[in-house]
Amino acid sequence: MSKKTGSVWSFDPDHITWPYVLIIPGVFVVSAMVGIIAGDFIRWGGLVLYTTVIFGFFINDSRRFFCERRFWLLTASLLGMHVAVFLAILLHIDEWKLLWFNVMILELPPFWLLRNLLLGNIASE
């Protein structure tokens, strides 16, 4: 009888959904608490919702790069810049409608371009 000696925390790109089962509801609960405290759930909830969709789509579209550390560094950098820019916007604008977050879709083409420029040669290996 063989014994499986892998760690629970080892990375398996084929089974990447379990972290999302824990992380996404947690992010929504935290954003709901911040939104309720701040009195502006649409602003902060919208940021979390649209950011989750945009980066979820970007990560899902980049499965072939999962084993590359550069991909995760790029993704973390893009997420940090994305959140910093939208935090600056949301903290300085009094009224922000939920539909205005659709502008985030314009971020995907530059994200793909940067990913392909940094990691494009990996796909051919």
N, C-alpha and C positions, 0 to 999 in steps of 0.2 A: 504494500500500500504506500503510495507516494504522499509525502507531506508537502503542502504548499508553504513555501518559506518567504513569500512576498510580504511587504509591509502594507498595512491598510492605507498608508499615505502615499504609496508609490503611484506614479502617474500612468494612467492608461487612457489614451485618446479615444478609445472606443467606448469607454464608460465614463464620460465626463459630465453626465447629467446629475449625478448625486450631489455635487457641491451646490448646484443651482437650486436644488430642492431646499437646501438650508439657507443659502445666502440671499436669494431673491425675496422670500417672505420676510426675512430679517431686515433687509434694506427698506422694504415697504412699511414695516412696523415702525422703524426708527424715523423714517420720513413722515409718517402719519403723526408721530408724537411731536416732531419738530414743527410740522405744519399746524397742528392744533395749538401748540404753545405760541407759535408766531402768528397764529390767526390767518394764515395764508396757505392752506393746504394745496390749492391749485398750483401755486408757484413752485413749491418745493416738491410736491408729489409729481408734478409734471416733469420737473428736472430729473427725478429718479426714474420715472416711467420711460421717458424718451431716451435717457442715457442707457438704460438697461436694454431697450430695443436696439438702439444703434450699435452698441458694443456687442450685444448678443449676436446680431447679424454679422458684424465684422469678424468676430471670433469663430462663429460657425462657418463662415466662408473661407477661413484660413486654416482649416484642419490639417492640411499637409505641412504646415509650419509648426505644429505643436511641439515637436521635439527640439526646436531651435530656441535657445535662450534669447537670441536677438529679437525674436518675434515677441516674446513676453516683455522684454524691456521696452520695445517700441510701443506695445499696447499699453503698458503702464504709463509711459510718457505721454501718449496721446490722451489717455483718460485723465491724467493729472492736468494737462493743459486745457482740455475740454471743461472739466469741472471748475478750474480757476477762472476761465473766461466767463462761463455762465454764472458763477457766483458773483463776479464783479458786475455783470449786467443786472442780475436780479436784485442785488443789494442797492443799486442806484436808480432803478426804474420803479416808479410807484405802482403802475398797473401793467400786468403781464398776463395775457390770455393764454389758455391751454393750447390753442391752435398755433400760436406763435412759435411753439417749440418745433414745428415742422421744419423750420430752417435748419435744424440739426441734420436733416437728410443730406444737405449740401456738404457735410463733413465727410461722408463716405468716399466719394471719389478721391480726395486728397489722401485719405487713410489708405486706400487700396494702392494708390500711386507710390506712397512712401514704403508700404509693405513690399511691393514688387521691386522697387529700386534697391531696397536693403536685402531682400531675401529671394529675389527672382531666380538667381542662379541655382538655388537649392531645389527648385521644382524640377529642373532638368537632370538632377543627379539620380 
